[in-house]
Amino acid sequence: MASLNHPGDLKYSKTDEWVRVEGDEVVIGITDYAQDQLGDIVYVELPWESGENIAFEGKFGDIESVKATSELMSPLSGDVIGSNEELKEHPEYINDYPYEKGWMVRLKLSDPSQLDNLLNADQYLEYLQGR
Amino acid sequence: MTTNDSAVLPLKRTPLYEQHRALGARLVEFGGWEMPVQYSGILSEHQAVRTRAGLFDVSHMGEFKVEGEDSLAFLQYLVPNDVSRLAIQQALYTQLCLPDGNVIDDLLIYHLAENHYMLVVNAANIDKDFAWVQEQAQRFQHVSITNQSDTTALIALQGPLALTILQPLTRIALEEITYYHFVPGEVAGIHCLISRTGYTGEDGFELYCASADVARLWDEILVAGKPQGLLPAGLGARDTLRLEAGLCLYGHELDEQTNPLEARLGWTVKFKKGSFIGSDVLKQVKEQGPKRLLVGIQLLERGVPRGGYPLYTGDQQIGQLTSGAPGPTVQQNIGMGYVETAHAVTGNQILVDIRGKRVPAQIVALPFYKRK
C-alpha cells in the first residue's frame, strides 16, 4: 500500500472512486488502489451522453481487467458533462495515470452536500488499511 | 467499484509463500489456497511465457502414489484413458469419471516404475479425489494409495527459453526428454522429477520435488533465468495462457455435470481397452453424439466475454460460456463454452449476453493459439 498514491487534494469514496471538485463540477475516476487491485485494464464502458443524469450510488460504467469485470459506482449524482473518450483506445491510462489521463466522467453536481459524505486522503488510507 | 470476492478461511499456503511475499505477489484465494495471482502484472507475465519464460508455483496441486501389483488393473478401471500404453517415465492426461460419465476431476498419471504410478490432481479436488480413488481401490486386493500432496511441491518453468534456462542447472540432457515424458534427476542439487509437460501452450518443464527443497529450487531457477528475462508468473497469466491454448480448467470447462466427450476430450477416452467407470454411458454418448459441445468464441465487437455469460442465436439461448478473457497473444477477446451440438459449427455467428447486452461473436476452432 505504501507505494500507492492518493493525492491530498482529492476526495474518495468507499467504493474506490476519487473525486476532484472544480466549482460546481466534479471529475471522477478510480483510485490508485482500485486500479492496482484490478490489474491490467483492457476495456472501460462509459455509455454516457452529455446531459444524462447519473444517480447517487448508481452504476456509471463497467471496467474490465484481464482477470475480472467490475462495476463503477457513482459516489455523487449529477448531469454528465463529458466522459473520457480516450479510454476507448487507451484503457491502460487508468493503470498508468489514474488521476490524470485515466479520469472517467465529468459531472455537474445536482446536490453538492453529497460531497460531505466523501473521505479525504487520510481517511481513505485508513479505510483501506482496515479493509 | 465493486468486485465479487469470496474469502474462505483459513487458507492453505504452499511452501513458496514467503517467496511470493518477497516478490511482491498479489495473493488471492484459489480453491482453498492462498496463491499468487500476479507479480508484475498478468499481461507482462503472459508475454514473458510466450516469448521467454515464466516460473509458476503449482505446489497446491495434489499428488497420490498408487502402488502394488494390481495398480495397472485398478487404473484401467479408474480412468477412461489407456494406462497400459504408458511406458515407464511417460505421463498421460485423463479424467476421473463418475458412473454417469461426468468428470470428478482431470489429472495426469505418471508411470514411475513397474506397479508404481503418481496421479496429479487439481488442488480444490484433493480430498474429494482421494476419497473417490480409495473407495474404488477396494475392489482390488493389491493396490495401495498414499496422498503425498503435503510433502510434494511442484513448479512449472514454461516458455520457449525454458530449456535454455534449466539446462545449466542439471546434468540431465533435457532435450532428450520428449513431450509428456519425465526423468528423475537433480536440478540445482535437488532431487526432482523433471517432466516435459505444462499448461500454457508453450514448451517447458514441470518439476516435482520435496516441499522442503522447493524454495531453494525456485530461487535458483529465478536467478539462473534472470538474464534471459524469466519472470515469476501467477495464476492470472496461467489462466490466460491455458485459455489461449484451448485447455480445459476444472470447475469451468469440466465438472460433475460434464462428460469428456462434450469437452472434446474423446481422444483420451479409450473404449477398446475394456470397461472402466463410466464406460457404458460414455459409449452411448459417443454413439448418439454429445448433446452439446465445447467451442471457442471470439467477440466481433468491443467487450470481454467471461465464464457464465449466456450464448444466443437470435432470441434462443443455445449455451453458456465457461471461461473468457482478453487473449493477450491472440489480441482478441475470447472464450470457451458449451453450445447445443447443432450450433457448434466453426464460423457460425452467435451472440454473447454481456450483462444484458447481446454482443456478436463467432465460433472459432480451438486452440486459439498454437506455438510454431
Interface residues (C-beta under 8 A of the other chain):
Chain A: T15 D16 E17 I30 A34 Q37 L38 G39 D40 V42 Y43 E45 D62 I63 E64 S65 V66 K67 A68 T69 S70 E71 L72 M73 K88
Chain B: M1 T2 T3 R26 V37 Q38 G41 I42 L43 H46 G236 D239 T240 R302 G303 V304 R306 A325 P326 P328 R355
